[in-house]
Amino acid sequence: MEKYLLIIGIAILAFILYRKFTVTTDENIKNVNAQEAYELLEKNKNVIVIDVRTKQEYSSGHIPGSKSIPVGEILSRISEIEKYKDSPVLIHCASGSRSASAVRILSKNKFNNIYHMNRGLVGWKYKLK
């Protein structure tokens, strides 16, 4: 019996973590992994990349051409990126949780083409600046 309770507990925890690190409630949001994000950036030079990590994390290495807007500042700085509401916007952080919060903010502010790198830079194998 304890074995079944443990399995059920692990399944519930996995579901909670999955929901926390992915954003799937809006048709304008696409969850992508690092490989898919890289391919998107290679195919479409008009993608706006927003890095929502801290300034210190950003300065330690970031995707070339990305904008640093820490998640705690994204709402107060939304006017800086409003002109990109209809452009493809790739949001990422280190592991995917902070960027999920940023994606929700952008979605509420009518951004129409959001790509969420749902595991963050953890899987990024490409050059950083």
N, C-alpha and C positions, 0 to 999 in steps of 0.2 A: 504494500500500500504506500509506504514512504517513497518508493521508487517512482510510482505514478505521480505522486504529488510533486516530487522533484522535477520530473519531466514537464508537468503542467506549468510549474513555476518558471522553468527555463523558457518555455514557449511564450509565456506572457511577457517575460522580460525581453525576449528577442523582438516581440511585436512592438513593445513600447519603444525600444531603441530604434527600430526601423522607422517608426512614425516620427521620432524626434529628429532623425538625421535625413529624412526625405520630405519633400514637399510635393504633394500630389493632389491638392484640392482645387487646382485651377488649370484649365486647358491652356492658358498662356505660359505655363511653367513647365519646363522640361528638365528632368533630372538627368545629368550626364556624369560619367566617370571621367577620370583624368585623360584617358586616351581619346574619348569622344570630344572632350573640351579642346584638346590639342588639334584634332582633325577639324573641328569647327573653326578654330582660329586660323588654320592653314587655308581653308576653303573660302572663308569670308573675312576679308580685311576690315570690314565695317563693324565688327563685334566690339562692343565696349566692355572692357574687363574691369570689374570693381573688386578690389581686395579689401575685405572688411576686418582683417586682422589689425592688431595694434601697430602703431607707427614703428616700434622697435622690431616687430616681426617682419614688417614690410621691408625695412632697411636691411634686414639680414638676407634677403633674397625674395624677388617677386617676378611674376610673369612680365616680360618686357611689354611696355606700353600700358600697363594696368594703372588704374587710379586708386590711390589709397584713401579710403573713407571708412574708418573704424566703425563697427556696427553701432556703437553707442552714439555716434555722430550722424548716422545716415539720415535720420528724420530731420534734424536741424539743418542738414546740408542738401536736402532734396532739391532745392532750387538749382544747385550746380549741375544736376544730371537730368532735370526735367526735359531738356531738349532731346533726350535719348529715349523717350517713352515708346516710340514706335520702332526703335532700332533693336537689334539683338544685343542683349546685355548678359554677360556671363558673371555670375556672382560666386565668390569663393572665400573660404577662410582656411584655417589649418586642417580641420578635420570634418567640417560640415555642419556643426551645430550653430555657430554664430551666423553663418551664411544663410541658414534656414530662417532665422529671425529677420535678416535683411531682406530676403525674398518676400516674406509676408508683408513687410513695409512697402516694398516696391509694388507689389500686387495691389495693395490697398490704395496706392497712389496712381493707379491706372497704367502701369508699365505693361506693355502688350506682348513682349517677346523675351521672356526671361529664361536663361539657362542656369541651372543650379548645379555646381560641381559638388555633388552630395557627399563626397568623401574628402573634399578639400584637397590641399596640396600633398596629402599623405601618399597618394599614388602617382604624383607628378614626377616623371622621369626625364623631363626635358630641361633645357637650359633656363636658368633664372638669371635675372639681371642683378 
